[in-house]
Amino acid sequence: MTRASSPCIRVCIVDPETGLCEGCGRTREEIGNWYHMSEEERLAIMAILPERMREAFMKAGDKSG
């Protein structure tokens, strides 16, 4: 049996403003369903995580208005 791909880096803190894990960028729903998803679904989500995190945490950190 092969191990499921995962972006988890064991920094599991869900940001209250963005709703995303600060470590990997997944939503709570994605984290909860991760091992029920197909490998293709997991890889598709993993492909968008870097951009999702850039957008979410840039906006959350931009308090200049």
Protein Blocks (a to p, Z undefined) as FASTA:
>chain_A
ZZdddfbeoiacddfklopafknopafklmmmmmmpcfklmmmmmmmmmmmmmmmmmmmm
mmnZZ
